[in-house]
Amino acid sequence: MKKILFIVCIVGVLQAENFELFLKNAIQNSPYLKANQLNIKQANEQSSITTRYKNPSLELEVSNFAVNNLGNKSGYRSTITQPIRLWGVSRDREVLASAQITQTKSFVELSQAKFVLQLSLFYSNYKNALKAESLAKQELNISTKILKISKARFENGTIARVKYIQAKVDMRRVENFLNQMQVKKLSAYYRLISFSGSTKEINIENDYEFNLNGNNSVVNSAQLTYTKSKTASASALAELNSNKLEWIDVYGTFEKEPDQGIARVGVSIPLVVFNTKSQEKRIAQLEAKKSDLISKNTNNVLTLRLTNLSKSIVALIKLEKSTSKLLKDQEELLNMYEDGYKIASINLIELQLIKNQMIQTKAELINIDTQKEQSIIKHNFLTGEYNE
């Protein structure tokens, strides 16, 4: 317990940092995001592999000629061959390389958007834990006040000792609940700090509000953009594999024989008879079609999810207003019962029932606010708010 209190004190005295600055530092310093950024460099290198040319080859040959009555004479032959890629294939390879780079960049952008989404949700959970702790402290204050009144009434002989014990048990229960909320707060805090990639404790302000953007379309969704980029890569690969012939060999040969020298220039063209790459072409086309269908399905799913979130936010706002009205009435009723209990006109059980109902309503209001906030966070993610 002392260790927990010590940690709470340390967190409390650290310099406060608002969430926007905390998020900015997390994006800049996260090892996870830095590792993803390296994927772009890898994609650039891979594109060079996709578009690069083959090296020439050199053949050297020495010959020994037996010439009648003149003994043996030597000769040689040298051949240099350069594979030449057909112009249409070069264009298709460049398109594929560009599509692969775009896909990687989309993946990195999606990773960062998901990082912002998750960090925002962790922050929202941390705020929820702080509010729950504050509510537990408020309930403890009320229970302590009721206990003091019960003790005074017991000592005056106006209530039985069992009523005083009941008030004491309720106060102990709330104390225990407060300790649970403090453990929950610590867990939420360190989960947030750990995910951000920070190696030190940071005191984060808890008053940041997430605003709902006015966009109701998933056209800029990082997830949808990534899915479409995969479709483009698959289509580019299918186009490349539609080429039955990619390379021809241009060669030059010089032969030196005892009585003559021969120079040759020629072209070696593979005959596409058996291996026509028809299977590779069909596989790539099917992959491109599959990616296109997945992209359409992703668009449908995200659109439906966005609609659900938008309607949920409206419903939660309405529920929040009605719950706030209920809470206002319960607070008024609790004050009346507290005043009545002081003058022994109200039963203890009735007072505690009203108190518990009010605390439950406040807890529901906290959860409603958290649900609304997290729905806004998810809504903004789907509409591309967190894209790089």
Residue pairs with C-beta under 8 A, 6 or more apart in sequence:
1 179
4 182
4 183
4 186
7 186
8 182
8 186
10 201
11 189
11 201
11 203
12 203
13 203
14 201
14 202
14 203
15 203
16 203
16 204
16 205
17 202
17 203
17 204
17 205
18 204
18 205
18 208
19 123
19 204
19 205
19 208
20 208
22 123
22 196
22 202
22 204
23 116
23 119
23 120
25 196
25 198
26 115
26 119
26 196
26 197
26 198
27 33
27 112
27 115
27 116
29 197
29 198
30 115
30 196
30 197
31 197
32 111
32 115
32 197
33 111
33 112
33 115
36 107
36 108
36 111
36 112
37 108
39 104
39 107
39 108
40 101
40 104
40 105
40 108
42 104
43 100
43 101
43 103
43 104
43 105
44 101
46 97
46 100
47 97
47 98
47 100
47 101
48 97
50 93
50 96
50 97
50 100
51 90
51 93
51 94
51 97
53 83
53 85
54 83
54 85
54 247
56 80
56 81
56 82
56 83
57 80
57 81
58 78
58 79
58 80
58 81
59 77
59 78
59 79
59 80
59 81
60 76
60 77
60 78
61 76
61 77
61 78
61 79
62 74
62 75
62 76
63 74
63 75
63 76
63 77
63 257
64 72
64 73
64 74
64 75
65 72
65 73
65 74
65 75
65 257
65 258
66 72
67 73
67 258
73 258
74 258
75 255
75 256
75 257
75 258
76 255
76 256
77 253
77 254
77 255
77 256
78 253
78 254
79 251
79 252
79 253
80 251
80 252
81 249
81 250
81 251
81 268
82 249
82 250
82 251
83 247
83 248
83 249
84 247
84 248
84 249
84 250
85 93
85 246
85 247
86 243
86 245
86 246
86 247
86 248
88 243
89 240
89 243
89 246
89 247
92 236
92 239
92 240
92 243
93 240
95 236
95 239
95 240
96 233
96 236
96 237
96 239
96 240
98 236
99 229
99 232
99 233
99 235
99 236
100 233
100 236
102 229
102 232
102 233
103 226
103 229
103 230
103 232
103 233
105 229
106 222
106 225
106 226
106 228
106 229
107 226
107 229
108 388
109 222
109 225
109 226
109 387
109 388
110 222
110 223
110 225
110 226
112 386
112 387
112 388
113 222
113 223
113 381
113 384
113 386
113 387
113 388
114 222
114 381
116 381
116 386
117 377
117 378
117 381
117 386
118 195
119 192
119 195
119 196
120 210
120 377
121 374
121 377
122 188
122 191
122 192
122 195
123 192
123 204
123 208
124 210
124 370
124 373
124 374
124 377
125 188
125 191
125 192
125 370
126 185
126 188
126 189
126 191
126 192
126 204
126 206
127 206
127 370
127 373
128 188
128 366
128 367
128 370
129 181
129 184
129 185
129 187
129 188
129 189
130 185
130 206
131 366
131 369
132 181
132 184
132 185
132 363
132 366
133 178
133 181
133 182
133 184
133 185
135 181
135 359
135 362
135 363
135 366
136 174
136 177
136 178
136 181
137 178
138 359
138 362
139 174
139 177
139 178
139 355
139 359
140 171
140 174
140 175
140 178
142 334
142 355
142 359
143 167
143 170
143 171
143 174
143 355
144 171
145 338
146 167
146 170
146 171
146 338
146 341
146 348
146 351
146 352
146 355
147 164
147 167
147 168
147 170
147 171
149 167
149 338
149 341
149 342
150 159
150 163
150 164
150 166
150 167
150 168
150 348
151 164
151 167
153 159
153 163
153 164
153 344
154 160
154 161
154 163
154 164
158 344
159 344
159 348
163 348
166 348
166 349
166 352
167 348
167 352
170 352
192 204
193 201
193 202
209 373
210 373
210 376
210 377
210 380
211 376
212 313
212 376
212 379
212 380
213 379
213 380
213 383
213 385
215 383
215 384
215 385
216 306
216 310
216 383
217 306
217 383
218 224
218 299
218 302
218 303
218 306
218 382
218 383
218 384
219 384
220 383
220 384
220 387
221 302
221 381
221 382
221 383
221 384
222 381
222 384
222 386
222 387
223 298
223 302
223 382
224 295
224 298
224 299
224 302
225 387
227 291
227 294
227 295
227 298
228 295
230 291
230 294
230 295
231 288
231 291
231 292
231 294
231 295
233 291
234 284
234 287
234 288
234 290
234 291
235 288
235 291
235 292
237 284
237 287
237 288
238 281
238 284
238 285
238 287
238 288
240 284
241 277
241 280
241 281
241 283
241 284
242 281
242 284
243 277
244 272
244 276
244 277
245 269
245 270
245 272
247 270
248 267
248 268
248 269
248 270
249 267
249 268
250 265
250 266
250 267
250 268
251 264
251 265
251 266
251 267
251 268
252 263
252 264
252 265
252 266
253 262
253 263
253 264
253 265
253 266
254 261
254 262
254 263
254 264
255 261
255 262
255 263
255 264
256 262
302 382
305 382
306 379
306 382
306 383
309 375
309 378
309 379
309 382
310 379
312 371
312 375
313 372
313 375
313 376
313 379
316 368
316 371
316 372
316 375
317 372
319 368
320 365
320 368
320 369
320 372
323 361
323 364
323 365
323 368
324 365
326 361
327 358
327 361
327 362
327 365
330 354
330 357
330 358
330 361
331 358
333 354
333 358
334 351
334 354
334 355
334 358
337 346
337 350
337 351
337 354
337 355
338 351
340 346
340 351
341 348
341 351
380 386
